[in-house]
Amino acid sequence: MIRVLLADDQPLIRNGLRVLIDSEPDLEVVGEAGDGCEVVELARATRPDVVLMDIRMPGVDGIEATRRIVADPDLVDTRVLVLTTFEVEEHVFEALRSGASGFLGKTVEPGELLAGIRVVHRGEALLSPAATTSVVARFLRLPEPGPVGDPELLSPLTPREREIVGHVADGLTNDEIARRLVLSPATVKTHVNRAMTKLGVRDRAQLVVLAYRCGLVGNRPETGPLGSSGPASGLERPR
């Protein structure tokens, strides 16, 4: 059972989400919050698998709440799926920076929302088809407050793991990487999981960010399967 915590300042929206999620046999809502402080407290109390996080909330907003949840060592297994409006690129930037595992627009179809919850629960990354690869690519080239990641951070990886992480950052799924490298999808998944463990990242989204920051990936194209042509950003749509 995938345990979901809802965070939205509008009770009507929360109620609709609860009815939708609780209608699925493998999903259940374990709590609701109307502001950022409340969702962090509830996350610590209920230990959900996935937090469905609105950005615009009074007081502490969804970005800061995401940051606090990701930073809490007791919530290491909790994933955050952010609901956002992709016309506001800063929201996407800040959600990535804060450690969100995925994004969906509020106009998403119910089936895609349910699939998205399952995707991030599996530790994969989720990018709504409404978001363009160029938004993510531009974010990943923005300067951080501190120095750019040291390439030596990738030194724990074996040559094969580095190769596979590069393909993940190119937007390939495990199945696509397996076909390209003539491996089984299970073997690819094992390499990806080992790389995430060695690098201390929570999920595929943050693995991609680290790959960019440490220079494993060179100049990125501006478009991809979510836009027009070329490889994607490594953040996956539901499969």
Contacts in CASP RR format, 6 or more apart in sequence:
PFRMAT RR
TARGET T0000
AUTHOR 0000-0000-0000
METHOD contacts of the structure
MODEL  1
MIRVLLADDQPLIRNGLRVLIDSEPDLEVVGEAGDGCEVVELARATRPDV
VLMDIRMPGVDGIEATRRIVADPDLVDTRVLVLTTFEVEEHVFEALRSGA
SGFLGKTVEPGELLAGIRVVHRGEALLSPAATTSVVARFLRLPEPGPVGD
PELLSPLTPREREIVGHVADGLTNDEIARRLVLSPATVKTHVNRAMTKLG
VRDRAQLVVLAYRCGLVGNRPETGPLGSSGPASGLERPR
1 26 0 8 1.000
1 27 0 8 1.000
1 28 0 8 1.000
2 26 0 8 1.000
2 27 0 8 1.000
2 28 0 8 1.000
2 49 0 8 1.000
2 50 0 8 1.000
2 117 0 8 1.000
2 118 0 8 1.000
2 121 0 8 1.000
3 28 0 8 1.000
3 30 0 8 1.000
3 46 0 8 1.000
3 47 0 8 1.000
3 48 0 8 1.000
3 49 0 8 1.000
3 50 0 8 1.000
4 21 0 8 1.000
4 27 0 8 1.000
4 28 0 8 1.000
4 29 0 8 1.000
4 30 0 8 1.000
4 48 0 8 1.000
4 49 0 8 1.000
4 50 0 8 1.000
4 51 0 8 1.000
4 52 0 8 1.000
4 117 0 8 1.000
5 29 0 8 1.000
5 30 0 8 1.000
5 31 0 8 1.000
5 32 0 8 1.000
5 33 0 8 1.000
5 39 0 8 1.000
5 42 0 8 1.000
5 43 0 8 1.000
5 46 0 8 1.000
5 48 0 8 1.000
5 50 0 8 1.000
5 51 0 8 1.000
5 52 0 8 1.000
6 14 0 8 1.000
6 17 0 8 1.000
6 18 0 8 1.000
6 21 0 8 1.000
6 29 0 8 1.000
6 31 0 8 1.000
6 32 0 8 1.000
6 33 0 8 1.000
6 52 0 8 1.000
7 32 0 8 1.000
7 33 0 8 1.000
7 34 0 8 1.000
7 36 0 8 1.000
7 38 0 8 1.000
7 39 0 8 1.000
7 51 0 8 1.000
7 52 0 8 1.000
7 53 0 8 1.000
7 54 0 8 1.000
7 57 0 8 1.000
7 62 0 8 1.000
7 65 0 8 1.000
8 14 0 8 1.000
8 17 0 8 1.000
8 32 0 8 1.000
8 34 0 8 1.000
8 52 0 8 1.000
8 54 0 8 1.000
8 57 0 8 1.000
8 83 0 8 1.000
9 34 0 8 1.000
9 35 0 8 1.000
9 54 0 8 1.000
9 56 0 8 1.000
9 57 0 8 1.000
9 58 0 8 1.000
13 54 0 8 1.000
14 32 0 8 1.000
14 34 0 8 1.000
17 29 0 8 1.000
17 52 0 8 1.000
17 113 0 8 1.000
18 29 0 8 1.000
18 32 0 8 1.000
20 110 0 8 1.000
20 113 0 8 1.000
20 114 0 8 1.000
21 27 0 8 1.000
21 28 0 8 1.000
21 29 0 8 1.000
21 114 0 8 1.000
21 117 0 8 1.000
22 28 0 8 1.000
22 29 0 8 1.000
24 114 0 8 1.000
26 118 0 8 1.000
27 114 0 8 1.000
27 117 0 8 1.000
30 46 0 8 1.000
30 48 0 8 1.000
31 42 0 8 1.000
31 46 0 8 1.000
31 48 0 8 1.000
32 42 0 8 1.000
33 39 0 8 1.000
33 41 0 8 1.000
33 42 0 8 1.000
34 57 0 8 1.000
34 58 0 8 1.000
35 57 0 8 1.000
35 58 0 8 1.000
35 59 0 8 1.000
35 60 0 8 1.000
36 57 0 8 1.000
36 59 0 8 1.000
36 60 0 8 1.000
36 61 0 8 1.000
36 62 0 8 1.000
36 64 0 8 1.000
36 65 0 8 1.000
37 59 0 8 1.000
37 60 0 8 1.000
37 65 0 8 1.000
39 51 0 8 1.000
39 53 0 8 1.000
39 62 0 8 1.000
39 65 0 8 1.000
39 69 0 8 1.000
40 60 0 8 1.000
40 65 0 8 1.000
40 68 0 8 1.000
40 69 0 8 1.000
40 72 0 8 1.000
43 51 0 8 1.000
43 69 0 8 1.000
43 72 0 8 1.000
43 75 0 8 1.000
43 78 0 8 1.000
44 72 0 8 1.000
44 74 0 8 1.000
44 75 0 8 1.000
47 74 0 8 1.000
47 75 0 8 1.000
47 77 0 8 1.000
47 78 0 8 1.000
48 78 0 8 1.000
49 77 0 8 1.000
49 78 0 8 1.000
49 79 0 8 1.000
49 121 0 8 1.000
50 78 0 8 1.000
50 79 0 8 1.000
50 80 0 8 1.000
50 81 0 8 1.000
50 117 0 8 1.000
50 120 0 8 1.000
50 121 0 8 1.000
51 66 0 8 1.000
51 69 0 8 1.000
51 78 0 8 1.000
51 79 0 8 1.000
51 80 0 8 1.000
51 81 0 8 1.000
52 81 0 8 1.000
52 83 0 8 1.000
52 117 0 8 1.000
53 62 0 8 1.000
53 65 0 8 1.000
53 66 0 8 1.000
53 80 0 8 1.000
53 81 0 8 1.000
53 82 0 8 1.000
53 83 0 8 1.000
53 100 0 8 1.000
54 62 0 8 1.000
54 82 0 8 1.000
54 83 0 8 1.000
55 61 0 8 1.000
55 62 0 8 1.000
55 63 0 8 1.000
55 82 0 8 1.000
55 83 0 8 1.000
55 84 0 8 1.000
55 91 0 8 1.000
55 95 0 8 1.000
56 62 0 8 1.000
57 65 0 8 1.000
60 68 0 8 1.000
62 82 0 8 1.000
63 91 0 8 1.000
63 94 0 8 1.000
63 95 0 8 1.000
63 98 0 8 1.000
64 98 0 8 1.000
66 80 0 8 1.000
66 82 0 8 1.000
66 95 0 8 1.000
66 98 0 8 1.000
66 99 0 8 1.000
66 100 0 8 1.000
67 98 0 8 1.000
67 99 0 8 1.000
69 75 0 8 1.000
69 78 0 8 1.000
69 80 0 8 1.000
70 80 0 8 1.000
70 98 0 8 1.000
70 99 0 8 1.000
70 100 0 8 1.000
70 202 0 8 1.000
76 202 0 8 1.000
79 101 0 8 1.000
79 120 0 8 1.000
79 121 0 8 1.000
79 123 0 8 1.000
79 202 0 8 1.000
79 203 0 8 1.000
80 99 0 8 1.000
80 100 0 8 1.000
80 101 0 8 1.000
80 102 0 8 1.000
80 120 0 8 1.000
81 100 0 8 1.000
81 101 0 8 1.000
81 102 0 8 1.000
81 103 0 8 1.000
81 104 0 8 1.000
81 116 0 8 1.000
81 117 0 8 1.000
81 120 0 8 1.000
81 126 0 8 1.000
82 91 0 8 1.000
82 95 0 8 1.000
82 100 0 8 1.000
82 102 0 8 1.000
82 103 0 8 1.000
82 104 0 8 1.000
83 103 0 8 1.000
83 104 0 8 1.000
83 105 0 8 1.000
83 106 0 8 1.000
84 91 0 8 1.000
84 92 0 8 1.000
84 95 0 8 1.000
84 103 0 8 1.000
84 104 0 8 1.000
84 105 0 8 1.000
84 106 0 8 1.000
85 91 0 8 1.000
85 105 0 8 1.000
85 106 0 8 1.000
86 92 0 8 1.000
86 103 0 8 1.000
86 105 0 8 1.000
86 128 0 8 1.000
86 130 0 8 1.000
86 131 0 8 1.000
86 132 0 8 1.000
86 135 0 8 1.000
89 135 0 8 1.000
89 138 0 8 1.000
89 139 0 8 1.000
92 103 0 8 1.000
92 131 0 8 1.000
92 135 0 8 1.000
92 136 0 8 1.000
92 139 0 8 1.000
93 135 0 8 1.000
93 139 0 8 1.000
93 142 0 8 1.000
95 102 0 8 1.000
95 103 0 8 1.000
96 136 0 8 1.000
96 139 0 8 1.000
96 140 0 8 1.000
96 205 0 8 1.000
96 209 0 8 1.000
97 139 0 8 1.000
99 202 0 8 1.000
99 205 0 8 1.000
99 206 0 8 1.000
100 205 0 8 1.000
101 120 0 8 1.000
101 123 0 8 1.000
101 124 0 8 1.000
101 125 0 8 1.000
101 126 0 8 1.000
101 202 0 8 1.000
101 203 0 8 1.000
101 204 0 8 1.000
101 205 0 8 1.000
102 120 0 8 1.000
102 125 0 8 1.000
102 126 0 8 1.000
102 127 0 8 1.000
102 205 0 8 1.000
102 235 0 8 1.000
103 126 0 8 1.000
103 127 0 8 1.000
103 128 0 8 1.000
103 131 0 8 1.000
104 112 0 8 1.000
104 113 0 8 1.000
104 116 0 8 1.000
104 126 0 8 1.000
104 128 0 8 1.000
105 128 0 8 1.000
105 130 0 8 1.000
107 130 0 8 1.000
108 128 0 8 1.000
108 130 0 8 1.000
112 128 0 8 1.000
112 238 0 8 1.000
115 238 0 8 1.000
116 126 0 8 1.000
116 238 0 8 1.000
118 238 0 8 1.000
119 125 0 8 1.000
119 126 0 8 1.000
119 236 0 8 1.000
119 238 0 8 1.000
119 239 0 8 1.000
120 126 0 8 1.000
120 203 0 8 1.000
123 202 0 8 1.000
123 203 0 8 1.000
123 204 0 8 1.000
124 203 0 8 1.000
124 204 0 8 1.000
124 236 0 8 1.000
125 203 0 8 1.000
125 204 0 8 1.000
125 205 0 8 1.000
125 208 0 8 1.000
125 234 0 8 1.000
125 235 0 8 1.000
125 236 0 8 1.000
126 235 0 8 1.000
126 236 0 8 1.000
126 237 0 8 1.000
126 238 0 8 1.000
127 136 0 8 1.000
127 226 0 8 1.000
127 232 0 8 1.000
127 233 0 8 1.000
127 234 0 8 1.000
127 235 0 8 1.000
127 236 0 8 1.000
127 237 0 8 1.000
128 237 0 8 1.000
129 226 0 8 1.000
129 237 0 8 1.000
131 226 0 8 1.000
132 223 0 8 1.000
132 226 0 8 1.000
132 227 0 8 1.000
133 221 0 8 1.000
133 222 0 8 1.000
133 223 0 8 1.000
133 224 0 8 1.000
133 225 0 8 1.000
133 226 0 8 1.000
133 227 0 8 1.000
133 232 0 8 1.000
133 233 0 8 1.000
134 222 0 8 1.000
134 223 0 8 1.000
134 227 0 8 1.000
136 233 0 8 1.000
136 235 0 8 1.000
137 220 0 8 1.000
137 221 0 8 1.000
137 222 0 8 1.000
137 233 0 8 1.000
140 208 0 8 1.000
140 209 0 8 1.000
140 212 0 8 1.000
140 213 0 8 1.000
140 220 0 8 1.000
140 233 0 8 1.000
141 212 0 8 1.000
141 220 0 8 1.000
144 213 0 8 1.000
148 213 0 8 1.000
148 214 0 8 1.000
148 215 0 8 1.000
149 210 0 8 1.000
149 213 0 8 1.000
149 214 0 8 1.000
149 215 0 8 1.000
150 214 0 8 1.000
151 214 0 8 1.000
151 215 0 8 1.000
151 216 0 8 1.000
153 199 0 8 1.000
153 210 0 8 1.000
153 214 0 8 1.000
154 162 0 8 1.000
154 165 0 8 1.000
154 199 0 8 1.000
154 210 0 8 1.000
154 214 0 8 1.000
154 216 0 8 1.000
156 198 0 8 1.000
156 199 0 8 1.000
157 165 0 8 1.000
157 195 0 8 1.000
157 198 0 8 1.000
157 199 0 8 1.000
160 191 0 8 1.000
161 191 0 8 1.000
161 194 0 8 1.000
161 195 0 8 1.000
161 198 0 8 1.000
162 216 0 8 1.000
163 181 0 8 1.000
164 177 0 8 1.000
164 181 0 8 1.000
164 188 0 8 1.000
164 191 0 8 1.000
164 192 0 8 1.000
164 195 0 8 1.000
165 192 0 8 1.000
165 195 0 8 1.000
165 207 0 8 1.000
165 211 0 8 1.000
165 216 0 8 1.000
166 211 0 8 1.000
166 216 0 8 1.000
166 217 0 8 1.000
167 176 0 8 1.000
167 177 0 8 1.000
167 180 0 8 1.000
167 181 0 8 1.000
168 177 0 8 1.000
168 192 0 8 1.000
168 204 0 8 1.000
168 207 0 8 1.000
168 208 0 8 1.000
168 211 0 8 1.000
168 234 0 8 1.000
169 207 0 8 1.000
169 208 0 8 1.000
169 211 0 8 1.000
169 212 0 8 1.000
169 216 0 8 1.000
169 217 0 8 1.000
169 233 0 8 1.000
169 234 0 8 1.000
170 217 0 8 1.000
170 231 0 8 1.000
170 232 0 8 1.000
170 234 0 8 1.000
171 208 0 8 1.000
171 225 0 8 1.000
171 231 0 8 1.000
171 232 0 8 1.000
171 233 0 8 1.000
171 234 0 8 1.000
171 235 0 8 1.000
171 236 0 8 1.000
172 180 0 8 1.000
172 231 0 8 1.000
172 234 0 8 1.000
173 236 0 8 1.000
173 239 0 8 1.000
174 185 0 8 1.000
174 188 0 8 1.000
174 189 0 8 1.000
174 192 0 8 1.000
175 185 0 8 1.000
177 183 0 8 1.000
177 188 0 8 1.000
178 184 0 8 1.000
178 185 0 8 1.000
178 187 0 8 1.000
178 188 0 8 1.000
181 188 0 8 1.000
192 204 0 8 1.000
192 207 0 8 1.000
195 207 0 8 1.000
196 202 0 8 1.000
196 203 0 8 1.000
196 204 0 8 1.000
196 207 0 8 1.000
199 207 0 8 1.000
199 210 0 8 1.000
201 207 0 8 1.000
201 210 0 8 1.000
204 234 0 8 1.000
204 235 0 8 1.000
204 236 0 8 1.000
205 235 0 8 1.000
208 233 0 8 1.000
208 234 0 8 1.000
208 235 0 8 1.000
211 217 0 8 1.000
212 220 0 8 1.000
220 233 0 8 1.000
221 229 0 8 1.000
221 230 0 8 1.000
221 231 0 8 1.000
223 229 0 8 1.000
223 230 0 8 1.000
224 230 0 8 1.000
224 231 0 8 1.000
224 232 0 8 1.000
224 233 0 8 1.000
225 231 0 8 1.000
225 232 0 8 1.000
226 232 0 8 1.000
226 233 0 8 1.000
226 237 0 8 1.000
END
